[in-house]
Amino acid sequence: MDAPSISIIMASYNRAHSINRAIDSVLRQTFKNFELIVIDDGSTDNTLDVLAEYTDPRIRVVKHIKNKGVTAAKNSGFDEILGEWFTLLDSDDEMLPEALETLMGVPTNVDGQIDAVTCNCVDSVTGEFSGHGLDGDQYLDETVIATRCRGEFWGLTKTALLQGDRLNEKLPGWENTLWYKINARAHRYYIHKALRIYHTEGDDRITKKDESKSVLKKENQAAIYKALMSDGFFLGKTAQFNPNEFTKLCVKAIATTMAVNDKDTAKFYYGFICANSRRMGLDKIIASSLILGGRNISIASYWAIYKFMKLKNMLAIGR
């Protein structure tokens, strides 16, 4: 069989109640030359029974014997790609019937050099666009993506842009560490249409399970910041495009790793802040110095330092 044009990656864990909806939306596509790679991440419900009901040869199922997490499941999907283009679809979401056809038409109708196409999504609860910051068709460079785009977008990307890179499985919930690399290589275009239904009802979305940065224990948070040290590309781009977010990340990393006595990691982030001091400002360096100096400052209270220093600078400017 000839290679498909598009590979669709669908990570699934205990989604027997919703995966039919997602798969059926793929099979209803007006564009037919695709493969659907479903990664069952060690489900303990009857997800595999549901998948066994599908006989369409375009569907391939990859089974994890044990649950490895959504990041590892997506990486397994990346390893299976046969198509020139790829996309990811959560196993509780839907594509609109014309989604793939519309996205594939952009390079033909707009610019043959386009190798990544982004569209919007519609929130199933509000009925509104889930992606914010853009209001019309346009090219997207990495600066626009990093500084203006917020919320949930979707689209197709040429497989060649992966260049062998994968999600870091030690950084659950930090998928931008991969997408920053892809976007730096891409000639991306955005169409101001919603072509995917983003289901936000309920509290069991696969992307929310156990991998939210806000619910991790202190030790796990510290391990994540330690793992993030190896991704200088992501840290550098964050400092370049979002200096305030970069400052918050680094100061929180210092506070978190000092709380578990990991001084080497804390010093790394302190050095990163100092190296970018022109963007960050002296106030952030002072705040991180207090934490790094071993003062008894909790992870939560670093915000008080940050806000105080920011207020002090505002008052000084006003004089």
C-alpha positions as a LaTeX table, in Angstrom:
\begin{tabular}{lrrr}
\hline
Residue & $x$ (\AA) & $y$ (\AA) & $z$ (\AA) \\
\hline
Met1 & 0.00 & 0.00 & 0.00 \\
Asp2 & 1.29 & 3.49 & $-0.86$ \\
Ala3 & 2.35 & 5.69 & 2.02 \\
Pro4 & $-0.45$ & 7.94 & 3.29 \\
Ser5 & $-0.25$ & 11.71 & 2.92 \\
Ile6 & $-1.16$ & 12.33 & 6.57 \\
Ser7 & $-0.44$ & 10.42 & 9.78 \\
Ile8 & $-2.87$ & 11.14 & 12.62 \\
Ile9 & $-1.58$ & 10.28 & 16.09 \\
Met10 & $-4.16$ & 9.55 & 18.78 \\
Ala11 & $-2.95$ & 8.75 & 22.30 \\
Ser12 & $-5.52$ & 6.95 & 24.43 \\
Tyr13 & $-5.81$ & 5.78 & 28.02 \\
Asn14 & $-9.11$ & 4.43 & 29.35 \\
Arg15 & $-11.11$ & 6.30 & 26.68 \\
Ala16 & $-13.65$ & 3.60 & 25.83 \\
His17 & $-16.43$ & 6.13 & 26.46 \\
Ser18 & $-15.14$ & 8.74 & 23.99 \\
Ile19 & $-12.74$ & 7.19 & 21.52 \\
Asn20 & $-15.53$ & 6.20 & 19.12 \\
Arg21 & $-16.39$ & 9.87 & 18.70 \\
Ala22 & $-12.79$ & 10.77 & 17.89 \\
Ile23 & $-12.16$ & 7.88 & 15.49 \\
Asp24 & $-15.48$ & 8.32 & 13.70 \\
Ser25 & $-14.66$ & 11.99 & 13.10 \\
Val26 & $-11.44$ & 10.88 & 11.39 \\
Leu27 & $-13.21$ & 8.30 & 9.24 \\
Arg28 & $-15.73$ & 10.93 & 8.10 \\
Gln29 & $-13.00$ & 13.10 & 6.57 \\
Thr30 & $-13.54$ & 14.23 & 3.00 \\
Phe31 & $-9.77$ & 13.80 & 2.53 \\
Lys32 & $-9.19$ & 10.04 & 2.48 \\
Asn33 & $-5.44$ & 9.51 & 2.15 \\
Phe34 & $-4.49$ & 9.21 & 5.80 \\
Glu35 & $-3.50$ & 6.72 & 8.44 \\
Leu36 & $-4.72$ & 6.80 & 12.03 \\
Ile37 & $-2.20$ & 5.60 & 14.60 \\
Val38 & $-3.92$ & 4.87 & 17.90 \\
Ile39 & $-1.60$ & 4.33 & 20.86 \\
Asp40 & $-3.34$ & 2.52 & 23.68 \\
Asp41 & $-1.32$ & 3.49 & 26.72 \\
Gly42 & $-2.01$ & 0.44 & 28.88 \\
Ser43 & $-5.76$ & 0.97 & 29.26 \\
Thr44 & $-7.48$ & $-0.98$ & 32.01 \\
Asp45 & $-11.02$ & $-0.44$ & 30.69 \\
Asn46 & $-12.43$ & $-1.93$ & 27.47 \\
Thr47 & $-10.73$ & 0.52 & 25.11 \\
Leu48 & $-9.04$ & $-2.33$ & 23.24 \\
Asp49 & $-12.41$ & $-4.03$ & 22.71 \\
Val50 & $-13.76$ & $-0.82$ & 21.20 \\
Leu51 & $-10.72$ & $-0.52$ & 18.93 \\
Ala52 & $-11.13$ & $-4.14$ & 17.80 \\
Glu53 & $-14.50$ & $-3.23$ & 16.27 \\
Tyr54 & $-12.78$ & $-1.10$ & 13.62 \\
Thr55 & $-11.64$ & $-2.96$ & 10.50 \\
Asp56 & $-10.59$ & 0.01 & 8.36 \\
Pro57 & $-7.04$ & $-0.78$ & 7.15 \\
Arg58 & $-6.02$ & 2.87 & 7.64 \\
Ile59 & $-6.22$ & 2.37 & 11.42 \\
Arg60 & $-3.17$ & 0.97 & 13.20 \\
Val61 & $-3.15$ & 0.25 & 16.93 \\
Val62 & 0.03 & 0.39 & 18.99 \\
Lys63 & $-0.26$ & $-1.15$ & 22.46 \\
His64 & 1.66 & $-0.21$ & 25.58 \\
Ile65 & 1.59 & $-3.08$ & 28.03 \\
Lys66 & 1.86 & $-0.65$ & 30.93 \\
Asn67 & 0.72 & 2.94 & 31.23 \\
Lys68 & 3.64 & 5.24 & 30.38 \\
Gly69 & 1.86 & 8.60 & 30.22 \\
Val70 & 0.59 & 10.73 & 27.36 \\
Thr71 & 4.05 & 12.09 & 26.49 \\
Ala72 & 5.47 & 8.60 & 25.93 \\
Ala73 & 2.34 & 7.60 & 24.01 \\
Lys74 & 2.75 & 10.51 & 21.60 \\
Asn75 & 6.41 & 9.61 & 21.11 \\
Ser76 & 5.38 & 6.09 & 20.19 \\
Gly77 & 3.07 & 7.62 & 17.62 \\
Phe78 & 5.89 & 9.78 & 16.20 \\
Asp79 & 7.98 & 6.63 & 15.76 \\
Glu80 & 5.21 & 5.04 & 13.65 \\
Ile81 & 4.60 & 7.93 & 11.22 \\
Leu82 & 4.50 & 6.98 & 7.53 \\
Gly83 & 2.89 & 10.14 & 6.17 \\
Glu84 & 4.47 & 13.26 & 4.69 \\
Trp85 & 2.39 & 15.31 & 7.15 \\
Phe86 & 1.30 & 14.57 & 10.71 \\
Thr87 & $-1.13$ & 15.83 & 13.31 \\
Leu88 & $-2.17$ & 14.87 & 16.82 \\
Leu89 & $-5.78$ & 14.44 & 17.87 \\
Asp90 & $-6.79$ & 13.79 & 21.47 \\
Ser91 & $-8.97$ & 10.73 & 21.92 \\
Asp92 & $-11.78$ & 12.86 & 23.35 \\
Asp93 & $-11.89$ & 15.47 & 20.55 \\
Glu94 & $-13.24$ & 15.60 & 16.99 \\
Met95 & $-12.22$ & 16.83 & 13.56 \\
Leu96 & $-14.80$ & 18.55 & 11.42 \\
Pro97 & $-15.40$ & 16.55 & 8.21 \\
Glu98 & $-13.57$ & 18.98 & 5.93 \\
Ala99 & $-10.64$ & 19.54 & 8.32 \\
Leu100 & $-7.87$ & 17.63 & 6.55 \\
Glu101 & $-8.98$ & 18.70 & 3.08 \\
Thr102 & $-9.00$ & 22.36 & 4.11 \\
Leu103 & $-5.59$ & 22.20 & 5.75 \\
Met104 & $-4.00$ & 20.31 & 2.87 \\
Gly105 & $-5.34$ & 22.90 & 0.45 \\
Val106 & $-3.36$ & 25.76 & 2.01 \\
Pro107 & 0.07 & 25.01 & 0.47 \\
Thr108 & $-1.61$ & 24.59 & $-2.93$ \\
Asn109 & $-3.78$ & 27.68 & $-2.76$ \\
Val110 & $-1.57$ & 30.07 & $-0.76$ \\
Asp111 & 2.12 & 29.20 & $-0.98$ \\
Gly112 & 3.88 & 25.98 & $-1.95$ \\
Gln113 & 6.66 & 26.70 & 0.56 \\
Ile114 & 4.27 & 26.33 & 3.52 \\
Asp115 & 5.20 & 23.24 & 5.53 \\
Ala116 & 3.00 & 23.77 & 8.60 \\
Val117 & $-0.63$ & 24.87 & 8.69 \\
Thr118 & $-2.40$ & 26.04 & 11.85 \\
Cys119 & $-6.13$ & 26.50 & 12.39 \\
Asn120 & $-8.34$ & 27.25 & 15.36 \\
Cys121 & $-10.59$ & 25.01 & 17.43 \\
Val122 & $-14.08$ & 25.53 & 18.81 \\
Asp123 & $-14.60$ & 25.00 & 22.54 \\
Ser124 & $-17.37$ & 22.46 & 23.04 \\
Val125 & $-18.71$ & 24.29 & 26.11 \\
Thr126 & $-18.56$ & 27.94 & 25.07 \\
Gly127 & $-18.93$ & 27.54 & 21.30 \\
Glu128 & $-16.14$ & 30.11 & 20.92 \\
Phe129 & $-12.65$ & 29.83 & 19.43 \\
Ser130 & $-10.27$ & 28.21 & 21.91 \\
Gly131 & $-7.18$ & 29.82 & 20.37 \\
His132 & $-6.60$ & 33.51 & 21.01 \\
Gly133 & $-4.34$ & 36.28 & 19.74 \\
Leu134 & $-4.98$ & 35.99 & 15.99 \\
Asp135 & $-7.86$ & 37.49 & 14.04 \\
Gly136 & $-7.19$ & 36.63 & 10.40 \\
Asp137 & $-5.28$ & 34.44 & 7.95 \\
Gln138 & $-1.54$ & 35.13 & 8.18 \\
Tyr139 & 1.96 & 33.73 & 8.18 \\
Leu140 & 3.21 & 32.74 & 11.62 \\
Asp141 & 6.85 & 33.06 & 12.53 \\
Glu142 & 8.19 & 31.88 & 15.87 \\
Thr143 & 8.00 & 35.37 & 17.35 \\
Val144 & 4.28 & 35.72 & 16.64 \\
Ile145 & 3.58 & 32.21 & 17.91 \\
Ala146 & 5.49 & 32.75 & 21.16 \\
Thr147 & 4.24 & 36.25 & 21.93 \\
Arg148 & 0.67 & 36.37 & 20.62 \\
Cys149 & $-0.82$ & 32.88 & 20.45 \\
Arg150 & $-2.60$ & 31.63 & 23.55 \\
Gly151 & $-5.01$ & 28.77 & 24.11 \\
Glu152 & $-5.72$ & 25.73 & 21.97 \\
Phe153 & $-4.84$ & 25.68 & 18.27 \\
Trp154 & $-4.44$ & 22.73 & 15.92 \\
Gly155 & $-3.12$ & 21.86 & 12.47 \\
Leu156 & $-0.82$ & 19.86 & 10.20 \\
Thr157 & 2.97 & 19.79 & 10.18 \\
Lys158 & 5.36 & 18.25 & 7.69 \\
Thr159 & 7.01 & 15.20 & 9.23 \\
Ala160 & 10.43 & 16.33 & 7.98 \\
Leu161 & 10.30 & 19.22 & 10.49 \\
Leu162 & 10.62 & 16.74 & 13.37 \\
Gln163 & 14.20 & 15.99 & 12.30 \\
Gly164 & 14.27 & 13.07 & 14.73 \\
Asp165 & 13.33 & 15.21 & 17.74 \\
Arg166 & 10.82 & 13.88 & 20.25 \\
Leu167 & 8.97 & 15.03 & 23.35 \\
Asn168 & 11.06 & 14.84 & 26.51 \\
Glu169 & 9.41 & 12.16 & 28.61 \\
Lys170 & 11.02 & 13.59 & 31.72 \\
Leu171 & 9.06 & 16.80 & 31.12 \\
Pro172 & 5.37 & 15.87 & 31.14 \\
Gly173 & 3.23 & 18.85 & 30.26 \\
Trp174 & 6.10 & 20.76 & 28.59 \\
Glu175 & 5.34 & 19.97 & 24.96 \\
Asn176 & 6.57 & 23.41 & 23.87 \\
Thr177 & 10.11 & 22.15 & 24.34 \\
Leu178 & 9.52 & 20.25 & 21.07 \\
Trp179 & 7.26 & 22.75 & 19.34 \\
Tyr180 & 9.70 & 25.63 & 19.81 \\
Lys181 & 12.21 & 23.61 & 17.77 \\
Ile182 & 9.66 & 22.77 & 15.08 \\
Asn183 & 8.43 & 26.37 & 14.83 \\
Ala184 & 11.98 & 27.66 & 14.44 \\
Arg185 & 12.26 & 25.50 & 11.29 \\
Ala186 & 8.76 & 25.91 & 9.91 \\
His187 & 7.24 & 28.11 & 7.23 \\
Arg188 & 3.88 & 28.19 & 9.02 \\
Tyr189 & 0.56 & 29.69 & 7.94 \\
Tyr190 & $-2.61$ & 30.25 & 9.98 \\
Ile191 & $-6.18$ & 30.09 & 8.69 \\
His192 & $-8.81$ & 31.72 & 10.88 \\
Lys193 & $-11.20$ & 28.76 & 10.92 \\
Ala194 & $-12.15$ & 26.25 & 13.60 \\
Leu195 & $-11.64$ & 22.75 & 12.18 \\
Arg196 & $-11.50$ & 20.76 & 15.40 \\
Ile197 & $-13.94$ & 20.47 & 18.29 \\
Tyr198 & $-12.03$ & 20.83 & 21.55 \\
His199 & $-14.06$ & 19.01 & 24.20 \\
Thr200 & $-13.54$ & 20.77 & 27.52 \\
Glu201 & $-16.50$ & 19.35 & 29.42 \\
Gly202 & $-15.69$ & 17.00 & 32.30 \\
Asp203 & $-12.49$ & 16.67 & 34.29 \\
Asp204 & $-10.94$ & 13.55 & 32.73 \\
Arg205 & $-9.24$ & 14.89 & 29.60 \\
Ile206 & $-6.14$ & 12.85 & 28.82 \\
Thr207 & $-3.99$ & 15.99 & 28.66 \\
Lys208 & $-5.02$ & 16.95 & 32.21 \\
Lys209 & $-4.34$ & 13.63 & 33.89 \\
Asp210 & $-1.53$ & 13.64 & 36.44 \\
Glu211 & 0.74 & 15.68 & 34.18 \\
Ser212 & $-0.41$ & 19.18 & 35.06 \\
Lys213 & 2.52 & 21.23 & 36.36 \\
Ser214 & 0.26 & 22.65 & 39.07 \\
Val215 & $-0.52$ & 19.35 & 40.80 \\
Leu216 & 2.93 & 17.80 & 40.95 \\
Lys217 & 4.55 & 17.21 & 44.31 \\
Lys218 & 7.50 & 19.36 & 45.31 \\
Glu219 & 10.01 & 16.58 & 44.59 \\
Asn220 & 8.53 & 15.95 & 41.16 \\
Gln221 & 8.54 & 19.65 & 40.35 \\
Ala222 & 12.22 & 19.84 & 41.28 \\
Ala223 & 12.98 & 16.83 & 39.06 \\
Ile224 & 11.27 & 18.56 & 36.14 \\
Tyr225 & 13.32 & 21.72 & 36.56 \\
Lys226 & 16.45 & 19.58 & 36.71 \\
Ala227 & 15.47 & 17.82 & 33.48 \\
Leu228 & 14.68 & 21.16 & 31.83 \\
Met229 & 18.30 & 22.25 & 32.35 \\
Ser230 & 19.29 & 20.15 & 29.34 \\
Asp231 & 17.02 & 22.08 & 26.99 \\
Gly232 & 18.97 & 25.25 & 26.46 \\
Phe233 & 17.14 & 25.91 & 23.19 \\
Phe234 & 13.76 & 26.14 & 24.93 \\
Leu235 & 15.10 & 28.24 & 27.80 \\
Gly236 & 16.87 & 30.59 & 25.42 \\
Lys237 & 13.78 & 31.06 & 23.26 \\
Thr238 & 11.61 & 31.65 & 26.32 \\
Ala239 & 14.03 & 34.30 & 27.56 \\
Gln240 & 14.01 & 35.91 & 24.12 \\
Phe241 & 10.27 & 35.97 & 23.46 \\
Asn242 & 8.67 & 35.94 & 26.93 \\
Pro243 & 11.10 & 37.50 & 29.42 \\
Asn244 & 8.50 & 37.83 & 32.18 \\
Glu245 & 7.50 & 34.17 & 31.87 \\
Phe246 & 11.16 & 33.22 & 31.74 \\
Thr247 & 11.83 & 35.13 & 34.94 \\
Lys248 & 8.94 & 33.45 & 36.73 \\
Leu249 & 10.12 & 30.05 & 35.50 \\
Cys250 & 13.68 & 30.59 & 36.70 \\
Val251 & 12.80 & 32.08 & 40.08 \\
Lys252 & 10.29 & 29.32 & 40.74 \\
Ala253 & 12.89 & 26.75 & 39.67 \\
Ile254 & 15.35 & 28.24 & 42.16 \\
Ala255 & 12.82 & 28.21 & 44.99 \\
Thr256 & 11.65 & 24.68 & 44.18 \\
Thr257 & 15.08 & 23.11 & 43.86 \\
Met258 & 16.42 & 24.89 & 46.94 \\
Ala259 & 13.46 & 23.46 & 48.86 \\
Val260 & 14.82 & 19.96 & 48.15 \\
Asn261 & 18.45 & 21.08 & 48.68 \\
Asp262 & 19.39 & 20.76 & 45.00 \\
Lys263 & 21.75 & 23.73 & 45.00 \\
Asp264 & 23.42 & 22.84 & 41.70 \\
Thr265 & 20.17 & 23.14 & 39.78 \\
Ala266 & 19.28 & 26.34 & 41.62 \\
Lys267 & 22.64 & 27.85 & 40.70 \\
Phe268 & 22.08 & 26.93 & 37.06 \\
Tyr269 & 18.84 & 28.92 & 36.90 \\
Tyr270 & 20.38 & 31.78 & 38.83 \\
Gly271 & 23.16 & 31.90 & 36.25 \\
Phe272 & 20.60 & 31.85 & 33.46 \\
Ile273 & 18.82 & 34.85 & 34.97 \\
Cys274 & 22.09 & 36.76 & 35.36 \\
Ala275 & 23.07 & 35.97 & 31.77 \\
Asn276 & 19.80 & 37.52 & 30.63 \\
Ser277 & 19.82 & 40.37 & 33.17 \\
Arg278 & 19.29 & 43.07 & 30.55 \\
Arg279 & 15.94 & 41.55 & 29.72 \\
Met280 & 15.10 & 40.51 & 33.27 \\
Gly281 & 15.96 & 43.55 & 35.34 \\
Leu282 & 17.87 & 43.81 & 38.60 \\
Asp283 & 14.79 & 43.19 & 40.74 \\
Lys284 & 14.50 & 39.56 & 39.61 \\
Ile285 & 18.17 & 38.93 & 40.25 \\
Ile286 & 17.78 & 40.26 & 43.80 \\
Ala287 & 14.75 & 38.04 & 44.37 \\
Ser288 & 16.54 & 34.93 & 43.14 \\
Ser289 & 19.66 & 35.86 & 45.11 \\
Leu290 & 17.65 & 35.87 & 48.33 \\
Ile291 & 16.36 & 32.39 & 47.58 \\
Leu292 & 19.70 & 31.05 & 46.42 \\
Gly293 & 21.33 & 32.52 & 49.51 \\
Gly294 & 19.55 & 29.95 & 51.61 \\
Arg295 & 16.99 & 32.21 & 53.27 \\
Asn296 & 13.90 & 30.41 & 54.53 \\
Ile297 & 11.64 & 31.31 & 51.60 \\
Ser298 & 8.84 & 28.98 & 50.58 \\
Ile299 & 7.94 & 28.18 & 46.99 \\
Ala300 & 4.79 & 30.25 & 47.32 \\
Ser301 & 6.35 & 33.31 & 48.92 \\
Tyr302 & 8.74 & 34.02 & 46.06 \\
Trp303 & 5.73 & 35.71 & 44.43 \\
Ala304 & 5.69 & 38.25 & 47.25 \\
Ile305 & 9.34 & 39.09 & 46.57 \\
Tyr306 & 8.69 & 39.34 & 42.85 \\
Lys307 & 5.68 & 41.65 & 43.29 \\
Phe308 & 7.46 & 43.79 & 45.87 \\
Met309 & 10.44 & 44.34 & 43.60 \\
Lys310 & 8.16 & 45.11 & 40.68 \\
Leu311 & 6.22 & 47.64 & 42.77 \\
Lys312 & 9.44 & 49.24 & 43.98 \\
Asn313 & 10.61 & 49.74 & 40.41 \\
Met314 & 7.25 & 51.22 & 39.44 \\
Leu315 & 7.43 & 53.72 & 42.30 \\
Ala316 & 10.99 & 54.64 & 41.36 \\
Ile317 & 9.95 & 55.25 & 37.76 \\
Gly318 & 7.13 & 57.49 & 38.96 \\
Arg319 & 9.42 & 59.85 & 40.87 \\
\hline
\end{tabular}
